[in-house]
Amino acid sequence: MSNIAIKAEGLGKLYKIGAHKESYRTLRDTIADAFTSPFRRKKQRADGKGLKEGVSARNSSSQSNAEYIWALKDVNLQVMHGDVLGIIGSNGAGKTTLLKILCRITEPTQGCAEVNGRIGSLLEVGTGFHPELTGRENIYLNGAILGMRRNEIGRKFDEIVAFAEVEKFLDTPVKRYSSGMYVRLAFAVAAHLDPEILVVDEVLAVGDGAFQKKCLGKMDEVAGSGRTVLLVSHNMGAIKSLASKAVFLNRGEVRDTGKPEAVVNNYLASSGTDTCDGFFDWAYINSHRVHLQKYVGQIKLKSVRFKDAKHRTSGIHLEGSDILLEIEFSSSIDAEAIEVFVRVRTVEGQLVFTCLPGKKYMKVHPGTYRGLIAFNSGPLLPGIYRGDVVLSSNIPQDNVSPAFQFEIISHPREGDEYRVELLPSLSPTQGSTQGALGIIRMKSFWEDLQKVEGP
């Protein structure tokens, strides 16, 4: 028996978009199309015509205003039994489309996918649930949809109910369930019915923290039992901790595949900024500005620049070295005091530390100002970090999240000349330890503001 659980070759899915109407199809049309489709595709390939051109030609007379988009294009994938595959990418990258094809919910436009094993899927909250049926009835219904016999569902029934924690509402129609109760029951059914391949699509984002932790523990247990798991998530921490392999999809194509740590770093590095550059200009800042009514915007962040101990601009810093963070902002008002808060987070969003100004800045007038903060990277493990910048002048002025990104490395790379150096501002007798908000206390030092533009 082959050890391959899933094999996809040249997988592609083409969708029609735009303002057009689909004509109604009869049962006869559907059956006839099922028989003729393989021959039509073969003829198109023999004629040397692209699939998109063939589809367009068939529909040009009635749907000339339709447009097409490749949700997936030429995807090649191989997953072995026992693998835990993390699938990452931005919204619209084709992750859910790939899972739907593998679960036989939709068929590919081109290519083929071979699945060896029974699949249990949780692609959307409450997939396969009927709102008028009770929780008890939906467990049996959903189990039957997943291909389980009634006696198999009965053996696992108590475990499912205990995991979902909906005993009191078991005989209540699920249309009266909250979204949290819905996803508890849906995940419990999918995870406990012993599928050989478990497919989960971002459902862990729903529910409270305790439930998410419980789900991660269950998925770890499923993976440890030797079953195959396909996990789509925007939680990079879950991908790193659970997955044995990872795939990065971008605009329907496979951009990278391999070890989760390397693939996640590649995804983050390509998600809107280059870590190596170390400079984040107005265009980047403006695209990540938090637009809420409470931020009045009379004082706005303009740019962020990372420097090493020799004041060279760089977004990559050696573990244990000192880092300078230069923040430039503009003010359109007179302000008695401006505070700048810098929060540094992991790529998973966990707050690591907060740099608070040691004192409130003095009165500023309209113009552009530049501030400098220094901190040592010693407590930070190698990896990629992101950060927010918040400006305040007694009232919230501006919030950019993320405003910057930087990387800590453990050893110098080829061509790098980094040396661990101690800035005078971070000598043991100086610096501020007010940055205690987070999981570590970071020693930091703020220099006084400098006015660079304005009257």
RALIN-V826512 format. One record per backbone hydrogen bond with DSSP energy under -1.0 kcal/mol. CO is the residue of the C=O (numbers start at 1). NH is the residue of the N-H. E is the energy in kcal/mol with one decimal. If there is no record, write none. Layout:
co=CO nh=NH e=E
co=CO nh=NH e=E
//
This chain:
co=3 nh=81 e=-2.8
co=5 nh=116 e=-3.2
co=6 nh=79 e=-3.0
co=7 nh=114 e=-3.3
co=8 nh=77 e=-2.2
co=9 nh=112 e=-1.8
co=11 nh=75 e=-2.4
co=12 nh=109 e=-2.3
co=12 nh=110 e=-1.9
co=13 nh=71 e=-2.0
co=13 nh=72 e=-1.4
co=15 nh=69 e=-2.4
co=17 nh=67 e=-2.6
co=18 nh=20 e=-1.2
co=26 nh=30 e=-2.0
co=27 nh=31 e=-2.4
co=28 nh=32 e=-2.6
co=29 nh=33 e=-2.4
co=30 nh=34 e=-1.9
co=31 nh=35 e=-1.4
co=32 nh=36 e=-2.0
co=33 nh=37 e=-2.2
co=36 nh=40 e=-2.3
co=37 nh=41 e=-2.5
co=38 nh=42 e=-2.0
co=39 nh=43 e=-2.3
co=40 nh=44 e=-2.1
co=41 nh=45 e=-2.2
co=42 nh=46 e=-2.3
co=43 nh=47 e=-2.3
co=44 nh=49 e=-2.2
co=50 nh=54 e=-2.1
co=51 nh=55 e=-2.5
co=52 nh=56 e=-2.5
co=53 nh=57 e=-2.4
co=54 nh=58 e=-1.7
co=55 nh=59 e=-1.2
co=59 nh=63 e=-2.7
co=63 nh=66 e=-1.8
co=67 nh=17 e=-3.2
co=69 nh=15 e=-2.8
co=72 nh=13 e=-1.9
co=75 nh=11 e=-2.3
co=77 nh=8 e=-3.2
co=79 nh=5 e=-2.3
co=79 nh=6 e=-2.1
co=80 nh=83 e=-2.1
co=83 nh=229 e=-2.2
co=84 nh=244 e=-2.4
co=84 nh=245 e=-1.9
co=85 nh=231 e=-2.9
co=86 nh=247 e=-2.8
co=87 nh=233 e=-1.1
co=88 nh=249 e=-2.7
co=90 nh=93 e=-1.6
co=93 nh=252 e=-2.1
co=94 nh=98 e=-2.0
co=95 nh=99 e=-1.9
co=96 nh=100 e=-2.4
co=97 nh=101 e=-1.9
co=98 nh=102 e=-2.2
co=99 nh=103 e=-2.1
co=100 nh=105 e=-2.7
co=100 nh=106 e=-1.3
co=101 nh=104 e=-1.4
co=110 nh=12 e=-2.2
co=112 nh=9 e=-2.5
co=114 nh=7 e=-2.5
co=118 nh=196 e=-1.1
co=118 nh=197 e=-2.3
co=120 nh=199 e=-2.8
co=122 nh=201 e=-2.3
co=124 nh=127 e=-1.8
co=126 nh=129 e=-2.2
co=130 nh=133 e=-1.3
co=131 nh=175 e=-1.8
co=133 nh=174 e=-2.4
co=134 nh=138 e=-2.4
co=135 nh=139 e=-1.6
co=136 nh=140 e=-1.3
co=137 nh=141 e=-2.3
co=138 nh=142 e=-3.1
co=139 nh=143 e=-2.1
co=140 nh=144 e=-2.1
co=141 nh=145 e=-2.1
co=142 nh=146 e=-1.9
co=143 nh=148 e=-2.5
co=144 nh=147 e=-1.4
co=149 nh=153 e=-2.0
co=150 nh=154 e=-2.3
co=151 nh=155 e=-1.6
co=152 nh=156 e=-1.2
co=156 nh=160 e=-2.3
co=157 nh=161 e=-2.4
co=158 nh=162 e=-2.4
co=159 nh=163 e=-2.3
co=160 nh=164 e=-2.3
co=161 nh=165 e=-1.6
co=166 nh=169 e=-1.2
co=167 nh=170 e=-1.4
co=169 nh=172 e=-1.8
co=170 nh=136 e=-2.5
co=172 nh=135 e=-1.1
co=173 nh=176 e=-2.0
co=174 nh=177 e=-1.7
co=178 nh=182 e=-2.5
co=179 nh=183 e=-2.3
co=180 nh=184 e=-2.0
co=181 nh=185 e=-2.1
co=182 nh=186 e=-2.5
co=183 nh=187 e=-2.7
co=184 nh=188 e=-2.2
co=185 nh=189 e=-2.2
co=186 nh=190 e=-2.0
co=187 nh=191 e=-2.6
co=188 nh=192 e=-1.6
co=196 nh=228 e=-2.2
co=197 nh=120 e=-3.1
co=198 nh=230 e=-2.9
co=199 nh=122 e=-2.7
co=200 nh=232 e=-2.7
co=203 nh=206 e=-1.7
co=208 nh=212 e=-2.3
co=209 nh=213 e=-2.3
co=210 nh=214 e=-1.9
co=211 nh=215 e=-2.6
co=212 nh=216 e=-2.4
co=213 nh=217 e=-2.1
co=214 nh=218 e=-2.1
co=215 nh=219 e=-2.7
co=216 nh=220 e=-2.2
co=217 nh=221 e=-2.0
co=218 nh=222 e=-2.6
co=219 nh=223 e=-2.6
co=220 nh=224 e=-2.3
co=221 nh=225 e=-1.1
co=222 nh=227 e=-1.3
co=223 nh=226 e=-1.5
co=228 nh=198 e=-2.9
co=229 nh=85 e=-2.9
co=230 nh=200 e=-2.9
co=231 nh=87 e=-3.0
co=232 nh=202 e=-2.7
co=234 nh=236 e=-1.1
co=235 nh=239 e=-1.8
co=236 nh=240 e=-2.4
co=237 nh=241 e=-2.2
co=238 nh=242 e=-2.4
co=239 nh=243 e=-1.8
co=245 nh=86 e=-2.7
co=246 nh=258 e=-2.0
co=247 nh=88 e=-2.8
co=248 nh=255 e=-3.2
co=248 nh=256 e=-1.2
co=250 nh=253 e=-1.6
co=252 nh=73 e=-2.6
co=253 nh=250 e=-2.8
co=256 nh=248 e=-3.0
co=258 nh=246 e=-2.2
co=259 nh=263 e=-2.4
co=260 nh=264 e=-2.8
co=261 nh=265 e=-2.0
co=262 nh=266 e=-2.0
co=263 nh=267 e=-2.4
co=264 nh=268 e=-2.7
co=265 nh=269 e=-2.4
co=266 nh=270 e=-1.2
co=268 nh=271 e=-1.1
co=276 nh=315 e=-1.3
co=278 nh=306 e=-3.0
co=280 nh=304 e=-1.9
co=281 nh=285 e=-2.6
co=282 nh=286 e=-3.1
co=283 nh=287 e=-1.5
co=288 nh=401 e=-2.3
co=290 nh=292 e=-1.1
co=292 nh=295 e=-1.5
co=298 nh=332 e=-2.2
co=300 nh=330 e=-2.7
co=303 nh=328 e=-2.4
co=304 nh=280 e=-3.0
co=305 nh=326 e=-3.1
co=306 nh=314 e=-1.7
co=307 nh=324 e=-2.7
co=308 nh=311 e=-2.3
co=312 nh=308 e=-2.0
co=315 nh=407 e=-2.8
co=317 nh=409 e=-2.4
co=318 nh=321 e=-2.3
co=321 nh=377 e=-3.0
co=323 nh=375 e=-2.2
co=324 nh=307 e=-2.7
co=325 nh=373 e=-2.2
co=326 nh=305 e=-2.5
co=327 nh=371 e=-3.0
co=328 nh=302 e=-3.4
co=328 nh=303 e=-1.7
co=329 nh=369 e=-3.3
co=330 nh=300 e=-2.2
co=331 nh=367 e=-2.2
co=335 nh=364 e=-2.8
co=338 nh=361 e=-1.4
co=339 nh=392 e=-2.1
co=341 nh=390 e=-2.6
co=342 nh=355 e=-3.2
co=343 nh=388 e=-2.5
co=344 nh=352 e=-2.9
co=344 nh=353 e=-1.4
co=345 nh=386 e=-2.3
co=346 nh=349 e=-1.9
co=350 nh=346 e=-2.3
co=352 nh=440 e=-2.0
co=353 nh=344 e=-2.7
co=355 nh=342 e=-1.8
co=364 nh=335 e=-2.5
co=367 nh=331 e=-3.1
co=368 nh=452 e=-2.5
co=368 nh=453 e=-1.5
co=369 nh=329 e=-2.3
co=370 nh=450 e=-2.1
co=371 nh=327 e=-2.8
co=372 nh=447 e=-2.7
co=373 nh=325 e=-3.2
co=374 nh=445 e=-2.0
co=375 nh=323 e=-3.1
co=377 nh=380 e=-1.7
co=383 nh=408 e=-2.8
co=385 nh=406 e=-2.4
co=386 nh=345 e=-3.9
co=387 nh=403 e=-3.4
co=387 nh=404 e=-1.3
co=388 nh=343 e=-2.1
co=389 nh=400 e=-2.3
co=390 nh=341 e=-2.8
co=391 nh=397 e=-2.5
co=391 nh=398 e=-1.6
co=392 nh=339 e=-3.0
co=395 nh=393 e=-2.3
co=396 nh=296 e=-1.9
co=397 nh=297 e=-1.7
co=398 nh=391 e=-2.6
co=399 nh=290 e=-3.1
co=400 nh=389 e=-1.8
co=404 nh=387 e=-1.8
co=406 nh=385 e=-3.0
co=407 nh=317 e=-2.7
co=408 nh=383 e=-1.8
co=409 nh=319 e=-2.8
co=413 nh=416 e=-2.5
co=423 nh=426 e=-1.7
co=424 nh=427 e=-1.5
co=427 nh=430 e=-2.5
co=432 nh=444 e=-3.0
co=434 nh=436 e=-2.8
co=435 nh=442 e=-1.5
co=444 nh=432 e=-4.8
co=445 nh=374 e=-2.3
co=450 nh=370 e=-2.6
co=453 nh=368 e=-1.8
//
